[in-house]
Amino acid sequence: MRDGIRFRCLARHLFIHPELNADLGVVDRAVALENKWRAQRYGTKASFVERGSKAARTMGETVDTLLDRLHPDAEALDCVHEISHARTILARGSNAHQQVHAYSQARIAGRSRSKALMDVVDFLLATTVLRNDEAAIAQTNRPIAVG
């Protein structure tokens, strides 16, 4: 749900500002591919190349710039809170980071590889159920029994 809201906000911004990225060339596309690789490789710890800049920008700086740019669109769509969640992801790490952490903690605690993987599955179930319950409660404004 949150991803769809964030996508709508970005799509609205690009629709209203068609001049953005209208003049991208081969070098710009190469820079974008490099940044995509950096994001895949380093996750929330990535830094990004910016054409014309001599220094790389951190993920935090990049997200802050994007959120500032999208703020008027988020206000128009009443989703400022949802897009601000990107900062929470940067602070606590992505879901992938949390899964690796759950696995690592289980292994440090002496659990076997297969039991550590089951701990990751339990983590996913707990966080998915929690997130879905919160969304359902917010929509219906009544408690949900989980059983």
N, C-alpha and C positions, 0 to 999 in steps of 0.2 A: 504494500500500500504506500509506504513512505517513498519508495523508489519511483512509483508512478507520479506522485505529487511533485517530487524533485524534477522529474523529466518534464512534466507540464510547465513548470516554472522556467526551465531552461529553454524549452521549445517556444514559449511565449516571448522570451527575451530575444531569441534569434529571429522570430517572426517580425517583431517590432523593429529590430535593428538589422535589416538585410545587408547593410554595408559591412557588418562584422565578417571578417575572413573572406570577403568577396575577392580580394586580390591575392589570395594564397598562391605561391609558386612552388617550384620543385624543392627549393631550400626549406621553405616553411613546412612542407610535407615531410621532409627528412627530419627536421627538428621535432615534429609531432610524433613521428615513429620512434625517435630516440627517447622522447619523454614517456611514451607508452611503455617502452622496454624498461625504463628506469622505474616506473610505477609497478610493473609486474615483478621486477627483480627485487626492489627494496621496499615495496609496500608504502606504509605511512611515513617511513623514514627517507623516502626518495627526495631528491632535489631535481629541479627541472631547468633545462636550458631555455633561455629566452632569446630569440633572435635580436641582435643588436645590443645585447647586454654582455658584459664581460664576466659577470658572476652568476652562478646558479641560484635559483630561488628554492627555498624549502617548500615542502608540501603545505605547511601551515601558512606561509605567505601566499602561496598560490590559492589555497582555499579561501583565505580571508579576502583576497582580491575578487575572487569569483562571487563570494557571498555578498560583498559590498555592491558589486555590479548587479546582482540579481535581486537585491533588497526591494526595489520598487515593484518588481514583478511578483515577488513573494507577498508583499502587502496587498497587491491587487487580487491575488488568488487566496489570500488569508492562509498562507502556509509558511510564515516566517519561522515558526517553531520547528516545523519539519525540515526545512533546509538548513537550519542552524545545527541540526543533529550531526552534520558533517564534522563540526568541531569536537563533538563527543567521540566520534570514531577516531579522530586524530589523537585525542587524549588517552583513550583506553585501548586503542588498537582495533583493527578490523576483526570481524568474526573469525577469519582465518588465524589471526594472531592469537585469539582466545582459545581456539581449538588446539593449536600447537602448545600453548601454555598448559592447558588441561592435560594433554598427553605427557608433557615434560614433567609436570608435578606428579602424575601417577607413576611414572617411571622412577623418579627420584624417591618416591615413597615405597619402591620395591615391587610394584605391580608388574606382572608380565606384560609383554607387548600386546597380546590379545585383550587382556583386562584393561590396559591403558586405553586401547582403542574403544572398548566398550564405555569407558569413562567419558570419552569424547562424544560418543553417541548419546549418553545420558545428559551431557552438557547441552548438546543440540536440542534434545527433547525438552529439557527444562527451559531453555531460553526461548524456544519456539512457542511452547505452550504459554509461558508467561507473556510474551509479546502479543500473542493472539488473544489471550484473556484480557489484557489491558485494552486492546483495540475494541473487543466486543463490549467490555464494560463501558467504555467511553461512548460507544454507539447506542447502547440500550439503557445506560445509566442505572443498571441493576447488577448485583453480584452474580457471578457464574460459578456453579459448583463444578469443581474439577475432581474427577474421581477415578 
